[in-house]
């Protein structure tokens, strides 16, 4: 290891500071732009090096004390040392740079960033579990920055508050189990009224272990489920029926979901995001709307409250079935759902051949370029694009621009505070 004094000039996409030593880039964990820091080189590569901060010599005015004692070890959060307002500004810069560099575009106007409570926001998480003989106990938490290791967490400040302070209790429970080594992970899923823990186990659990897990659930108010195999193998252990749901009060919608279903991680931002998407899309009582990558109907069902008709399309057949059930439970008859792989050719599908006034896209990281080969159709005047990856959004924005759409507005949404993840939303209108 070599200690050097360097000036930090920028942030990487994953939240590390950027310095240059003899013209070579050095990515520094824990450093912020505008700081002069003493660094320790950890890894050398041909075109860049990786380092950590040994000492901050000149502090950024945006530096704050991390709330979590595990910051710097746990890989779950990388920006707790950066003030929340500065985190948002950095994410907006990432979005703007991607739109300009990849898409050759800038929006006509920037939307105000969407922010909410930055702590205790995670209602979905996958926790790793590892029995460590040298420590004589079981670790439960996120992976360290070196993903080979599980961070030794006593609590988590960003997890749902029903669970975040209890990670040490959860680890102690697992340490009493005969099958502790056979449990590699725990899925966390929180609805508005229920928090569920799904224990993945690689061998059958004995009655003693099952009783201990049930007792933990009863004592702490968690629903406990077991997953001996694939996602279809999940079964309740404590509480015969596990009912998870979240409400969208502005549109009088309640969405039920299964513990392993995809739902937006941040409940507060999700409600704000839906409201903003609806404002941008502005569905009218006479209009027909197409919602691609619709999941459980997170946007589809609110749209149905305002539009004449909406169709949601999703690749996961299980989510499509549950989206249809959610429409029924909310008394919504003008929404229909179809299962289709949107990363494959679908232009021959009945829904793709129809005329749509407006289009909403909410794709995964890979983006929606395949669907944009045949959509939007000539009748579509407006597109709202919800993105979890600024690079794929920028690429797809260029495709839409080539199809006669202008990038009217864009902005970031702080779905994952204290991380470098950039969630964004963009409005396109036909020129």
C-alpha positions, 0 to 999 in steps of 0.5 A: 500500500502507498500513501499519497496526497491527492485532490479529488475532482469528481465522483464516479457513477458508483460514488467514489472520488476521482483523482489523478496521479501522474495522469492515471485515474484513481478511484477513492472510496470515501472521498468527495469532490473539492477535498484534498485527501491522503489515500492508500492504494488498494488495487492497481490496474492497467488504466486506473487504481483503486484507493481508500481515504487514510486522512481527509486533509481539506474537507468538502463543505458537503461532507457530513458525519455518517449516521451508520457506524458500519459506513465504509465497511458495508456496501449497502450505502456509499454516500452517507458522508455526503449531505442529502442535497449534494447527493441529489445534485450529484445524481442530477449531474449524472443524468444530465451527463448521460443524456448529453454524452449518450443521447445528444440531448438536454431536456427543455426543462428540469423537474424538481427532484423527488425526495422523501425521508432518507432513513428507514426507507427500504421496504424490500431487501435481500440480506446475506447470511453467513456463519463465521466460525472465527467470530462464533456467530452468524452475520446478517446484513448486506455484502461489504464493499468486497462482495466476498464478505458479509458486513457485520451489522448490528443494525441498519439505518436504511432498512424498514424501521421494524427490522433495521434495529433488530439485525443483531437479534436476527443474527442471534436467532440464526446462531441457535439454529441447527441448520444455520449453515443451510440458510444463505439469505433472507428476503425482506418485504414490507407492506403498509401493515405487515413485514415478511421475512422469507428464509431461503434454506438449502436443506429441510428444517427440523421442528426445533428450528421451525419453532424458533423461527415461528417464535421470533416472528411472533415476538417481533411481529414479523410474518415468517415464510420458508423458501426451500427451492425456487420462487414457487416454493415459498410457503408461510410458517408463522401466520397461515395467510400473509397479506402484503399490500400498499395503498395509493390513496390519491387514486383510491388503489390498493396493490397486493403483492407476494413477498418475492414480487418486485415492488418499488423499494421506497414507499414514500418516493413511489407515491410521489413518483406515481403522482408525478408520472400522472401529472406528466402523462395527464391521461384524459377520460377519452384516451387509451394508454399503454403501460409497458413493464407494468409489473403489478399495476403500480402505474396502470391502476392509477392511470385507469382511474383517469383514462378511458382504457389502459393496457399493461404489458409485463414479462412475468406471468405471475405478476400479470395474474396478480395485476389482474387480481389487483384490478378486480379487487379495486373494482377497475374494469377498464384495465387489461394485462398481457404477459409478453417478453418485451426484450423480444419481437412483439410487434405482431401482438394485438396490443402492439398493433392498436392505436394508443394516445399515450405510452408509459415505460418503466423498464429494468436497467436494460431499457426499452430499446427493443420495444421502441423498434415498433412503438410508439405508433403514429397516434401516440403524442406523449411518452413518460419514461421511468428509468432506473439507469441513466445510460439506457434512458439516454440511449432510448431518448435518442431513439425517441428523438429520432422518431420525432419526439422532443425531450420536454422534461426530465428529473431525478427521484431519490429512490435509494438515498445514500447510494449512487443509484440514479432513478429518473423520469422523463417526458417526451412529446411529439414535436 
